[in-house]
Amino acid sequence: MINVYLLKRKDSKYWQMRWVDPETELEKRESTKTKLRRDAERIQRSTEKALNEGTYYKVVKTAWSDFRERYETEVIPGMADNTAKIISVSFNHVEKTINPKTLKQINGNSLSKFVKGLREQGLREITIKDYLAHLQSALNWAKSVRLINVVPEFPKLKRARSEKAMKGRPLTLEEFERMLDAVPKVIKMVRSTKEDKANVVNSWKFYLRGLWFSGLRLAESLELYWDRDDKLSLDFSGKYPMMRIVAEHEKGHKDRLLPIVPEFAEFLQEVPKDQRTGPVFNPLSGWGKRNKMTPMAISKKVAKIGRKANVAVSDDKFASAHDLRRSFGERWSQLIMPQALMQLMRHESMETTLKFYVGRNAEKAAEAIYQAFNASNINKPFNNRDKSSEAENIQNDKSLSNNDLQHENTPTYKKGG
């Protein structure tokens, strides 16, 4: 049993505790930071209990840089690549906005300033919410390894959820075809042959059609390969075509084998077998050695095509790569059950599928029901019968009225008169 004793040195104004560490057999001393013996005894009893139960630890001042280095080397390697990038960006924003020297400087006050700074930079509420969630998760880990004693309370962003639900919309087939037609107007090359330009334009049309038929996220589409097991890959060996997703490149961080829809399988089979190597999609920049484009550049180019095609998905936004994914989800939500749609969309929870695709079909279903009702005249016999009955009743009422009038004008005779 560990015994904790109190002492007060002449050169110190606070009571101190001392005990012998059973592991090192060295004496430990710690200030109670109080001048009152009564308070010091309370802290002494609490410390002694924690030492014997194995729950005592002293929080040291951890530098923010040390915390970040540990988190990035001990935790992030086990996460998906995209998640790791988002965490890195969120930490960069923390350093730019708060500039903490120690981990304890991340508190309620600094977090409020953090949110304010992100809004001033023009970041959307849903993006700020994501950054806060990753930062909170990191601080929870810091508490678990005793780098901090308590995780601060994080700001609540009420507008984030509704904004995400309203951003973008599915496209119609006519709108998608307008985007395909707009590709040559956006992809312009200087000093190139007609053949080179045709190859570049066709690579973009092939890419847009692939997004339309597959429902892949932009990052997923650029990691899809014909023949690599360490990446997203296609598998045509079974009864039905499949797609293999490895944990490192999947949002849910799980190895998964998922079905692909027939239209996507048929689209892929248009590619000659001798060309089925390397990445499935490689939209070209048309600039020689810089022909390979970054995901960000591709995203901007697709949005530019949407703008050129004049496909507006909201008041201030034109069609993007993610709107093509929405279009895929919308089409298939009308054909299959939610559980199967959840797998096609690769959602982590059924709630997401129901919220963004199945739930929004209620209005379309109602519209179809009313159109079918009006076209079928399903209640026509009943309507005619009601009208006949109504006419019959009116005629009877008229007859009764005439009889009443007739009786009213007929003289009444007394018996024997």
C-alpha positions as a printed Julia matrix, in Angstrom:
417×3 Matrix{Float64}:
    0.0     0.0     0.0
    1.21    3.49   -0.9
    1.08    6.05    1.9
    0.99    9.78    1.13
    2.31   12.23    3.74
    1.95   15.99    4.11
    4.75   18.41    4.83
    5.3    22.13    4.65
    8.72   23.52    3.88
    9.82   26.86    5.28
   10.63   28.2     1.84
    7.2    27.25    0.39
    3.8    28.77    1.06
    1.88   25.61   -0.03
    1.52   22.23    1.62
    3.29   19.41   -0.21
    2.65   15.68   -0.55
    5.34   13.03   -0.63
    5.33    9.27   -1.2
    7.58    6.52   -2.48
    6.98    5.28   -6.03
    6.83    1.45   -5.76
    8.21    0.98   -9.28
   11.26    3.24   -9.05
   11.52    3.23   -5.23
   12.2     6.95   -5.5
   10.51    9.62   -3.42
    7.9    11.74   -5.24
    6.83   15.19   -4.16
    3.93   17.24   -5.4
    2.45   20.56   -4.32
   -1.19   20.68   -3.2
   -1.28   24.36   -4.24
   -3.17   25.3    -1.09
   -2.15   27.03    2.15
   -4.96   25.47    4.22
   -4.18   22.2     5.95
   -7.82   21.06    5.73
   -7.8    21.38    1.92
   -4.37   19.81    1.72
   -5.57   16.77    3.69
   -8.51   16.35    1.3
   -6.13   16.39   -1.7
   -3.8    14.02    0.16
   -6.58   11.43    0.71
   -7.74   11.72   -2.91
   -4.19   11.27   -4.24
   -3.5     8.31   -1.95
   -6.7     6.58   -3.13
   -5.86    7.17   -6.81
   -2.31    5.87   -6.35
   -3.49    2.64   -4.78
   -6.25    2.11   -7.35
   -3.86    2.77  -10.23
   -5.88    5.71  -11.56
   -3.47    8.49  -10.58
   -1.57   10.39  -13.22
   -0.13   13.84  -13.48
   -0.95   15.74  -16.65
    2.15   17.39  -18.05
    2.18   20.34  -20.43
    2.21   18.66  -23.82
    3.34   20.83  -26.7
    0.91   21.01  -29.62
    3.7    19.98  -32.02
    4.48   16.87  -29.91
    0.79   15.92  -29.8
    0.43   16.33  -33.57
    3.52   14.26  -34.27
    2.32   11.43  -32.02
   -1.21   11.45  -33.49
    0.09   11.46  -37.06
    2.49    8.56  -36.4
    0.45    6.44  -33.96
   -3.18    6.9   -35.08
   -3.5     8.29  -38.61
   -1.61    5.44  -40.38
   -4.55    3.16  -39.55
   -7.05    5.45  -41.29
   -8.19    5.8   -44.9
   -6.08    8.07  -47.12
   -8.82   10.67  -47.59
   -9.49   10.82  -43.84
   -5.8    11.34  -43.17
   -5.73   14.26  -45.62
   -8.76   15.92  -44.02
   -7.22   15.61  -40.53
   -3.97   17.14  -41.78
   -5.87   20.07  -43.31
   -7.9    20.57  -40.11
   -4.7    20.61  -37.99
   -3.21   23.17  -40.39
   -6.26   25.38  -39.88
   -5.87   25.03  -36.09
   -2.26   26.24  -36.31
   -3.19   29.08  -38.64
   -6.21   30.26  -36.63
   -5.34   29.48  -32.99
   -1.57   28.9   -33.15
   -1.48   26.86  -29.89
    1.83   26.31  -28.16
    0.47   23.63  -25.82
   -2.37   21.15  -26.17
   -4.18   22.66  -23.17
   -4.66   25.86  -25.15
   -7.31   24.05  -27.17
  -10.27   25.03  -25.0
  -13.82   26.33  -25.39
  -12.66   29.9   -25.94
  -10.05   29.05  -28.59
  -12.46   26.68  -30.37
  -15.01   29.5   -30.68
  -12.3    31.65  -32.28
  -11.39   28.72  -34.5
  -14.95   28.49  -35.88
  -15.07   32.27  -36.38
  -11.78   32.19  -38.29
  -12.95   29.39  -40.58
  -16.15   31.27  -41.38
  -14.16   34.39  -42.2
  -12.16   32.31  -44.68
  -15.43   31.45  -46.43
  -15.61   27.77  -45.44
  -19.06   26.16  -45.48
  -20.72   25.08  -42.24
  -20.58   21.39  -43.16
  -16.81   21.67  -43.77
  -16.3    23.39  -40.42
  -18.37   20.67  -38.76
  -16.11   17.98  -40.28
  -12.95   19.73  -39.06
  -14.38   20.03  -35.54
  -15.36   16.35  -35.52
  -11.84   15.23  -36.47
  -10.27   17.57  -33.91
  -12.6    16.31  -31.18
  -11.74   12.71  -32.04
   -8.03   13.57  -31.79
   -8.51   15.18  -28.37
  -10.45   12.14  -27.17
   -7.39   10.07  -28.08
   -5.16   12.56  -26.25
   -7.26   12.07  -23.12
   -7.1     8.29  -23.45
   -3.28    8.4   -23.4
   -3.3    10.99  -20.61
   -1.97   13.95  -22.53
   -4.91   16.03  -21.29
   -7.24   15.63  -18.35
  -10.49   16.73  -19.97
  -11.79   17.26  -23.52
  -13.22   20.78  -23.96
  -16.83   21.32  -24.99
  -17.13   21.82  -28.74
  -19.39   24.37  -30.48
  -22.67   23.09  -31.91
  -23.29   23.97  -35.56
  -27.04   23.76  -36.1
  -27.0    24.78  -39.75
  -24.52   22.16  -40.95
  -26.95   19.27  -41.4
  -29.63   21.2   -43.3
  -27.03   22.76  -45.62
  -25.66   19.37  -46.56
  -29.11   18.03  -47.34
  -29.87   20.92  -49.69
  -26.62   21.11  -51.67
  -26.86   19.89  -55.28
  -29.44   17.63  -56.92
  -29.73   14.69  -59.36
  -29.54   15.51  -63.08
  -31.9    14.51  -65.84
  -30.66   12.54  -68.85
  -31.08   15.64  -71.03
  -28.9    17.68  -68.67
  -26.22   14.98  -68.64
  -26.17   14.88  -72.45
  -25.69   18.65  -72.46
  -22.62   18.16  -70.29
  -21.22   15.64  -72.76
  -21.82   18.09  -75.59
  -20.03   20.83  -73.62
  -16.8    18.83  -73.21
  -15.14   20.0   -76.49
  -15.96   23.62  -75.58
  -14.16   23.32  -72.23
  -11.24   21.08  -73.19
   -9.17   23.36  -75.39
   -5.64   22.49  -76.53
   -2.99   24.67  -78.09
   -0.88   23.44  -81.02
   -2.2    19.89  -81.12
   -3.33   17.55  -83.85
   -6.99   16.65  -84.36
   -6.18   13.13  -83.22
   -4.61   14.35  -79.96
   -7.55   16.61  -79.21
   -9.99   13.79  -80.0
   -8.16   11.51  -77.54
   -8.3    14.12  -74.78
  -11.97   14.95  -75.39
  -12.89   11.27  -75.52
  -11.05   10.62  -72.23
  -13.3    13.23  -70.58
  -16.5    11.93  -72.15
  -15.54    8.41  -71.07
  -14.92    9.69  -67.54
  -18.25   11.52  -67.28
  -20.13    8.5   -68.6
  -18.29    6.34  -66.07
  -19.41    8.58  -63.19
  -22.98    8.54  -64.54
  -23.13    4.74  -64.8
  -21.16    3.83  -61.64
  -22.12    6.28  -58.89
  -18.47    6.39  -57.78
  -17.17    9.26  -55.71
  -14.57   11.33  -57.55
  -11.69   10.07  -55.38
  -12.87    6.46  -55.79
  -13.11    6.77  -59.57
   -9.5     7.92  -59.87
   -8.32    4.97  -57.74
  -10.19    2.36  -59.8
   -7.85   -0.01  -61.68
   -8.31   -2.88  -64.08
   -5.49   -5.01  -62.72
   -4.22   -3.95  -59.27
   -5.11   -5.77  -56.05
   -3.8    -2.98  -53.8
   -6.27   -0.46  -55.28
   -9.96   -0.37  -56.09
  -10.24   -3.06  -58.73
  -12.73   -4.79  -61.0
  -13.46   -8.49  -60.85
  -15.21  -10.16  -63.82
  -14.34  -13.71  -62.79
  -17.59  -14.59  -61.02
  -21.18  -14.94  -62.13
  -21.7   -11.2   -61.78
  -19.15   -8.37  -62.19
  -17.9    -7.04  -58.87
  -15.73   -4.26  -57.49
  -13.15   -4.84  -54.76
  -12.49   -1.98  -52.35
   -9.52   -2.18  -50.0
   -9.72   -0.55  -46.58
   -7.06    2.07  -47.34
   -9.2     3.59  -50.1
  -12.68    3.13  -48.66
  -14.62    5.66  -46.59
  -15.81    3.03  -44.12
  -12.22    1.68  -43.8
  -13.22   -1.92  -44.54
  -12.23   -4.4   -47.25
  -15.39   -4.95  -49.27
  -16.57   -6.82  -52.36
  -19.49   -4.93  -53.9
  -21.77   -5.47  -56.9
  -21.81   -3.1   -59.85
  -24.92   -2.34  -61.88
  -25.45   -3.93  -65.34
  -25.21   -0.59  -67.18
  -21.76    0.05  -65.69
  -20.62   -3.5   -66.48
  -21.76   -3.15  -70.11
  -20.06    0.25  -70.32
  -16.76   -1.23  -69.12
  -16.97   -4.14  -71.51
  -16.95   -1.69  -74.41
  -13.24   -1.24  -73.67
  -11.14   -3.68  -75.74
   -9.52   -6.39  -73.6
   -5.98   -5.43  -74.64
   -6.58   -1.92  -73.21
   -7.78   -3.1   -69.79
   -4.62   -2.21  -67.87
   -3.78    0.55  -65.43
   -6.4     3.03  -64.2
   -9.91    2.68  -65.62
  -10.36    6.45  -65.78
   -7.65    8.88  -66.8
   -9.1    12.2   -68.03
   -6.2    13.91  -69.81
   -5.06   17.49  -69.38
   -3.67   17.72  -72.93
   -0.46   19.36  -71.73
    2.23   16.84  -72.63
    4.23   15.72  -69.61
    1.61   17.21  -67.28
   -1.05   14.97  -68.79
   -1.86   13.39  -65.39
   -4.26   15.63  -63.48
   -4.8    15.95  -59.73
   -8.21   15.12  -58.19
   -8.75   18.79  -57.36
   -8.04   19.86  -60.95
  -10.41   17.19  -62.28
  -13.13   18.28  -59.87
  -12.83   21.89  -61.03
  -12.86   20.83  -64.69
  -16.08   18.81  -64.25
  -17.7    21.8   -62.53
  -16.56   23.98  -65.43
  -18.21   21.58  -67.87
  -21.41   21.78  -65.8
  -21.28   25.58  -65.96
  -20.64   25.59  -69.71
  -23.61   23.25  -70.19
  -25.7    25.63  -68.04
  -26.82   22.83  -65.73
  -27.63   24.67  -62.51
  -28.25   22.5   -59.44
  -28.91   25.38  -57.02
  -29.0    29.17  -57.02
  -25.21   29.51  -56.89
  -23.88   26.15  -58.07
  -23.58   24.23  -61.35
  -23.39   20.48  -61.84
  -20.34   18.75  -60.35
  -18.95   15.21  -60.2
  -20.93   14.52  -57.03
  -24.17   15.5   -58.77
  -23.53   12.66  -61.23
  -23.3    10.34  -58.22
  -26.58   11.77  -56.93
  -28.14   11.07  -60.33
  -27.04    7.44  -60.13
  -28.51    7.07  -56.64
  -31.78    8.7   -57.68
  -32.25    6.36  -60.67
  -31.51    3.18  -58.76
  -33.52    4.16  -55.68
  -36.62    3.7   -57.84
  -35.61    0.18  -58.91
  -34.18   -1.61  -55.87
  -34.75   -1.9   -52.12
  -32.92    0.45  -49.72
  -30.63   -2.32  -48.41
  -29.29   -3.01  -51.91
  -29.03    0.72  -52.65
  -26.97    1.17  -49.5
  -24.4    -1.29  -50.88
  -24.38    0.32  -54.32
  -23.8     3.78  -52.81
  -21.29    2.38  -50.28
  -22.92    4.21  -47.38
  -21.83    3.37  -43.85
  -25.37    3.57  -42.49
  -28.91    2.99  -43.75
  -29.83    6.41  -42.34
  -27.77    8.13  -45.06
  -29.43    6.1   -47.82
  -32.93    6.75  -46.52
  -32.28   10.44  -46.0
  -30.73   11.36  -49.34
  -32.36    8.94  -51.77
  -35.28    6.85  -50.54
  -36.93    9.59  -48.48
  -36.83   12.15  -51.28
  -38.77    9.81  -53.56
  -42.0    10.26  -51.58
  -42.96   13.32  -53.62
  -42.19   11.52  -56.9
  -44.22    8.53  -55.77
  -47.14   10.8   -54.89
  -46.89   12.46  -58.3
  -46.93    9.08  -60.07
  -49.89    7.94  -57.97
  -51.94   11.0   -58.85
  -51.05   10.76  -62.54
  -52.07    7.08  -62.6
  -55.28    7.91  -60.77
  -56.25   10.65  -63.21
  -55.37    8.53  -66.24
  -57.2     5.38  -65.15
  -60.6     6.85  -64.09
  -60.59    4.08  -61.53
  -63.69    5.45  -59.79
  -65.68    6.19  -62.96
  -68.47    3.6   -62.35
  -68.9     4.88  -58.83
  -68.9     8.47  -60.0
  -71.57    7.72  -62.63
  -73.66    5.83  -60.11
  -73.39    8.72  -57.67
  -74.4    11.18  -60.37
  -77.36    8.96  -61.41
  -78.46    8.64  -57.84
  -78.1    12.35  -57.36
  -80.21   13.05  -60.47
  -82.73   10.5   -59.29
  -82.97   12.17  -55.92
  -83.41   15.57  -57.51
  -86.22   14.19  -59.69
  -87.9    12.65  -56.66
  -87.6    15.92  -54.78
  -89.24   17.68  -57.69
  -92.07   15.12  -57.77
  -92.64   15.51  -54.07
  -92.71   19.25  -54.42
  -95.3    19.06  -57.23
  -97.47   16.68  -55.2
  -97.31   19.01  -52.24
  -98.41   21.91  -54.4
 -101.2    19.82  -55.91
 -102.49   18.82  -52.49
 -102.25   22.37  -51.31
 -104.59   23.61  -54.12
 -107.08   20.76  -53.85
 -110.28   21.6   -51.82
 -110.85   19.61  -48.7
 -114.33   18.04  -48.3
 -115.86   17.22  -45.03
 -117.52   13.83  -44.65
 -121.21   14.1   -45.36
 -120.85   17.61  -46.83
